[in-house]
Every structure is written in C-alpha cells, then in structure tokens.
Amino acid sequence: MLKNIGTAILIFCLTALSAGAAFAADGASNDDLLRARELSKSVNAFAFDLYKEIAKEEKGSIFFSPLSISMALALAYEGAAGETREEMRRVLHYDDNVGKQFRAYLDVLNNTTKKSGEFLLANAAWLDIHLNIREKYVDTLKKYYDSKATKIDYSDTHGAAEAINLWCYRNTKGKIKKIVVPGDLKGCRLALGNAAYFKAEWQRGFRKERTAPMPFHRSEKEVVEYPMMKTRGNYKYYEDKKIQSLTMPYKDGIFAMIAILPKEIRYMKKIEKELGEALLSKILSCYDIANVNLCLPRFMIEENYQMAYCLRAIGMNKALSSAANFSGITGMPGLYIDKVIHKAIAGVTEEGSEAAATTVIIMNKILPPPGKRRVIEFTADRPFLFFILDNRTNTIMFMGKWVGE
C-alpha cells in the first residue's frame, strides 16, 4: 500500500449509457441493456451500504469491488432457500430476476469493443470431491454466470489453495497472485469465486513531463509531497456547497472516472455519510461542460478484506451461521458461508487506469465460532472520491477510500 498520497476516497464503478444507440454499436441487445441497468440498482445500493460499514472501522485507505463481491455472493444465493435466501436478497438488493440480470451484464461486456478498454469478469466453483451437488445448481451457475464447477480435494489444502490462486492470477492478468492460504480452506466443502479486471487509457492523457511533486493534505494537520499529474481541457463538471466533481472519460467514452473533491477537508465525513444513488444521479445528470485545470495524484492502492463482519453488520446473518439453508446446492441443509475473502488493487497513471479484484467465498459444513462558464481549478490535493464508469449499466464496480497509506 502506498503511504504518501493523502486522505482520499476512491470509488470505481460501472454505469450505463443513457443512449441505446451507443450501446447497440457494441453489438449487444436492448433487452440486455435494460436488464443490466436493473442490476446496477442492486449493486449500487449494496456498494454504498458496504462502503459505509467498512468506513466505520477502517481509518486508512479503502478499496474494493462491490460488483465482484455481489456476483460471488450471487453464486451462493442461487442455492439459498427460505429465510437465508430472503435475507441475502434484502442485503444484496436483488430482485427475482438477478440471474438473468447478471447474464445480461456478462453479455454486455462480451460485446464491448477492445478499443474502449478492457473489463473482464470470471466466475468459478470448486467442489469437494466428496460433496454431492444438485445438477440443477451446476446448470444455473453455467447458464447465468458462465461458471464452471470443478472437483477439488480439500483434504490437500495446499493443493486446493494453489489451484484457486492460479485461477485468480490468470483471470486478473497477473495483478492478484494470491487470495487464499491453506488455512482458509480447512473444513471447506465448496468455494465460489469471482475475478474482475479493468484497464483503459484516458481519452485525454497526462503528459509525464508535467507530473511533479506537490503538497497533498492528508488531513487538516498533515501535509506530504506527492506526484501530481496535470492537464487542461473540457470535462463534465458538477459542484454544490460541499463538493466539486469531475468526470474523466477513457477512450471511446464507454468508461469514465468520476472524481469527487470536498471543498474543505472537514466535509469528508459528511460526504461519506451522504454517499448514495441520489448523489451519484446528481453528478451524472446535473453537470456543466467546463474548462478545467486538472491536478490529480498518480497512485497505486491495494487492499485485503475479510468481508464476513461487514456483511453481518448490514444484515446478512443466517447465511454466515449454522442457521443457513443452502439446500438448493446439495438438496439438504448443512452448508454455511464461513469466509468472504476479498482483494482489490488499482493504479492511476498518466496513461490511464488499471484495476483488479477477486472474491472467494468459503462454504463449510462444520460450524465455526460465532454556474457561469469559466476555467475551473480542480486540484486534488485533499480528500477526494473516484468513480470509474461504464456508461451503459450504472453498476458500481470498484469502490474505495484513499488516505495516503
């Protein structure tokens, strides 16, 4: 983790094109677009809930992929029943068509041209060799999530961890080398995984020779030097009494990053509390086109989480306890979610951005312990927010907080 950038919040997300014509140019159907937009409502609501819970405990940087976590949990949700399913549906903000919505989202991605950048999603299930699993469940994972079910011997925890880590490495293009250790798999009967990878170049890049150290205010009392990238151009710009917001498109305009900069450092906590669909909608719809002098830090961030405590805090209790009912997987109760392990990494440079995330869900059978047109000055030398947008689906993909360590 970098130590020298200063307090900031990083939120990476995917959102939908408002115009169907631009979407159709990529070759996907309007029905897929509509379903993917419905999914975005679920993922975004979950993203904001989860972020606020993480921020209660984490005083340093935050970075995660709500889309990856939601999609991995969807693999478990497809086998949930009774109160367990209802509780997961409520926490994840799913509706009855979530499988079809994820299928549509994958089809949207499969029809995205590479010149726009790369955004890849992959899913997998690793079944214990002694676990009898329902064929209907396996078919559902394949049909809606392109997830292959692979038999694995969890009595060899080292071999099982190596297989899962290799899959994550390959599906994040080498950005994430390890997500589980052998000890994580003790007692495991089923592991479910998601991997996400994003890379795109800026539509308007930063010249490297202009990057130079500048003061960055990590807090009202602490100032550090950090490399700041500089450029000037026309951007979508929004501001209110507490924030400035800037949308920075990647090539072709399908993806974009949104930066949200508090006008004063002391506003950061209030803005975090107000994070939600209403704020995002204002930024996406109530903007002006402004001529902006932009200064943005060049940075890398990497974070690891055991997400079970956050999921419990926002209401997902049964799935993570002996009361869980995942009879849709095996035909009988007994499985529960033991761990939700998540790792995310991102880099923002003069050329563009690259991000990756993996989520692995460990399921066991043995119970665990419980204005006017003007030149805008946008200098991100204090806490700020980021969104990476796929201007087609309004789905939050990566989300985080950067505090310079």
N, C-alpha and C positions, 0 to 999 in steps of 0.2 A: 504494500500500500504506500502511495506517495505521502510525504509528510509536509510539503511546503506550499500547498496551493491556497489554503484559507477556507473559511466556512462557506459551504455551498450546498445546494440541494440539486441532485441530478435525477431527472425523470425522463426515461426513454419510453416512448410509446408509439404505437401504430394507429393511424386514423384513416378514415375512408375518404375517397374522392367524393366531392359533392356532385360532380358531373358524371353521369353514366357513360357519356361518350368517351371520356378519357379512360375510363375503366375498360370499356369494350375494346379499345385499341389494343389492350393487352391480351385479348382473346378469351376472357372469362365471361360467364353469362351474367345477366342482370339478376337472376334468381340467386346466384352465388353471392353477388354483392349485397343484396338485401339481407340474406341470412348472416353474412359476415358482419354487417352493421349491427344486427341484433346481438350477435355475440359480443361486440365491442362494449355494449352497455353493461353486460355481465362482468367482463374482465376489468373494465374501468372502475366500476363500483367496488369490486374486490380489491383492486390495486390501491385505491385511496384508503379503504379500511385497513389493509395490511400495512401500508406505509405509516399511518398514524400510530399503529400499535408498535411497530419497530422503533419509531422515533421516541416513544416513551422511555425505552431502555437504552437505546444507542445514542451516545453523545457525540460520537465521531461520524465518519462518513457512512453513508448508506447507499447501497446499490444492489438492485435485484430485478428479476424479470417476472412481473405478475402474470404475464401470458404463459411463460414456461411453467410456473407453479400451478396455475389454473388448469392447464392442459394435462399435466401429470396427474393432478387430482381427479380430472375427468375420467382418466383410465380406471381409477378406483371407483368413482361414482357410478360407472356403468355396471358394476357388480354389487352396488349397495342396495339395501332393501329396508322397508319400514321406516322407523324413526331415524335411523342412520342416514338413509337417503334424503329424507326431508330436511334434516339438519344441514347436510352438505349442500343441498340445493339452496337453502336460505343463505348460508355463509358465502357461497360462491356466486350467488345471484343468478343461478341457472334458471332456464325455463324448460319446458318439456321437450324442446327441440335441440338441446345442446349438442347432441351427437351430429345431427345434420348441420348445425352451425359450424362446428369445428371442421367437418368435411368440406363445407363451402369455403372456409377460410384457407384450408390447405389447397383447394383448387384455385383460389385467387392467387396464392403465392406461386403455384406451379405455372401460372400464365403470366407472371411478371417477367419482362424482358431483362436480361442481364445488364444491359447498358444503364438501367436505372439504379443498379446496385444489387447486392445480394441480401436476401433474407430467407434463411433456411430453417425449417422445423423438422424434427425427427422424434419418433416415439418408439418405445420398446417395452417388452415384458419378459422377465426372466423367471421361469417357474422351477420350483424344486422338483427334482426327478421323481420324488415320491408323492407329489401333490396331484390329486385328481381334479381336473378343472373342467368346467362345463364348456362344451363345444360352442354353444351359443355366445358365451362371453368372448371366447377367442375370435369368433367371426365378427362380433361387434367391434372389437379393437382394430381388426384389419379393415373393416368396411368404412368406419368413420375416422380413424386416426392413422391409418397406414402403419399400424403397429404389429410387428412380428412377435409371436410367442416362442421363446427359446428355452429348452430344458437345461437346467444347470444343477450341479451338485453342491449344495450349500454346506455340506459337511467339510468340504475343502474351501474354507473361507478365503484363503489367499488366492486360489484359482478363480473363485467367483468374483472377488474384488477386481482382479486383473482383467477379467472379461468385461465387466461393467465399465471400468475406467477406460479401456481401449475403445469401447463404443462411444463414450463421451468425447474422447480425444479426436476420433475420426469425424464425429458429427459437429464439432466446433472448430474444425480445421486446425487442430492442434493448440487452440487457445486455452482449453481446460484439460489438463493432463490427469488430474485425479479428483474424484468426487467422493469416493468411499474408501475406507480402510477395512481390513479383515474383521476387526472388532465390531464394525457396524452391522455385519451380516450374521452375527451369532444368533441362532434361532430363526433366521429368515426362511420364509416359505415362498414368498413372491416379492419381486422387486419390479417397480414400474418406473420408467424413465422418460424424460423429455430433454431434448437439446435444442438450443436456439443459437443461430449465428447471423450477424448482420455486418455488412460492410458496404460503404458508399462514399463517393467523392463529393465534395461540395460543388454546388453549381457555381459559386463564386469563392475560389480558394483564397488562402492567405499566402502572401509571399514570405518565404522563410527568412529572407534578409531583414524583414521588418520586425520579426519577433525579437523581443528584448525584455530583460528583467524589469519589472515594475512592482511597486508596492501592492500587496494584496492584504486586505483587512480580514484576518481570520475571526476576529471579534472586535468589540469596541476598544479593547485594550491591547490587542496583539496584531502587529503588522509584520509581514515577511516579504521577501523578494520572490517573485515567481515569473517564469517566462510567459509573456502576453503576446498573443497573435493580433495583428492589426490589419484592418481593411476598411474600405468605404464603399457604400452602394445603397441601392434602394431595397428595402425589406418591408415585409408586413410587420407593423408595429402597433402595440396596444399599451395604454397606460391608464392607471387610475390614481387615487390618492396615495396608494401604498406601493405599487409596483410599476416597473417597466417590463414589457415583454416583446421579444423579437423572434420571428420565425426565419430560420436559415435553411433554405432548400438544398437538397442534394441534387445531383444531375437528373434531368427529366422531370423533377418536381414531384415524383411519386412519394419520396421520403423527405422528411424535413426534421430539423431540430428546433425546438422552441426553448428559448432561454427566458427565465423569469427572474428579474433582479429587483429585490426590495429597495425602495428609495432610501431607506435607512436600515442599518443592521438590526436595530431593535424591533423592526417589523417582522423578522423572520419567523418567530414563533407563532404570531397571529396568522401569517400566510400559511404555515404548515397546517394549522387547525382548520383553515378555510379551504384546503385542497379538496376539490371535488369536481363533479361534472359541470356545475354552474360556472366555476371559474374557467375551466377548460373551454367551455362553449363561448364565453365572452372573448377569450383570446382568439379563438378560431373564427369568430363572426364579426366582432366589433373592432376590427383593426383598420389602420390607415396605411397607405404606402408612403414611407418616409425615407429621406436621405440620411443615412446613419454612418457616423464614425464609430466603428466597432472595435472593441478590445476584448479579447476572450482568452482565458488561460489555455495553455496546452497541457494536457494532463493524462494520467493513467489512474485507474481505480480498480481494485479487486476486493471482493467481499465474500465471506462464507457465513452461512446461517444454518442453525438447526431450527426449522420453522414451526415445530410442533407447539411450542409455547405460545407463539403468536396466533396460531390457528385456534388453540383453546381459548385464548383471550377474546377472540371475536366470535366465539360461539360454537366451534366445531369440537365437541367433547366426546360424543358417543363413538365416532369413527376412530378415535385415539384411545379407546378404553376397552375393557372386557365386555362392555355392553354393545360393541359393534356388531352389525349384521351385514356381512358381505356374502350372504348366501347365494347371490347371483353369480359369484365366481366359482364356488365349489359345490353348490347345491345344499350346503348346510352352514350354520354359524361356526365360528371358531377363529376366523382371521380378524385381525385388527391392524391399524396403522401404528407402527412403533416409532418410526422416524420419518421426517420430511427434510431431506438434506438438499441445500441449495447453494450454488456457487455462481457468481457473475463477475465479469471483467469487461472493461471498456477502455478505449483510448480515443482522445480527441486531438487531432493534429492539424497542421496547415493544409493537408490534402483532403481530409475527411474524417470519418469516424468508423471504428470497428468495435463490435460488442459481441459477447457470447455469454450463454448461461446454460446450466444444467440443473435439473431437479431429479432426485431419486427418492422414491417412496418405498420404504422398507415395511413389508407386512409380515407379521409373525403370528404364530399360534399360541405361543407361551405368553402369559400375561406379564407385562412389565411392571415395575414400581410406578405407583401412581405420578385634437387641436388644430393649430394652423400648420401649414406645410413649412417645415424648417429642417435644418440639419440637426439630427438627434445625436446627442452624445450617449453612447452605450458602452460604458467601461465597467466590465465585470470584475471589479477589484474588491468585492464584498460578497456576502451570501447571494447565491442565485440558483434558479431552477432550470432544468433542461427537460425538453420533450423531444424524442425522435419520432417523427410521424410518417406513417404510410398513409398517404392522403386518400385512402379508399375505405378503411374499415373502422376508424376511430377506436382502435384497440390499443390499450397501453401495453407495450412490450417490455421495456426496461424502465425501472424506476429507482431513484436513489437519492442520497444526500451526501454531499462532499464537504468535509470540514478541514481539509488540508492535512490529513494524516491517514 
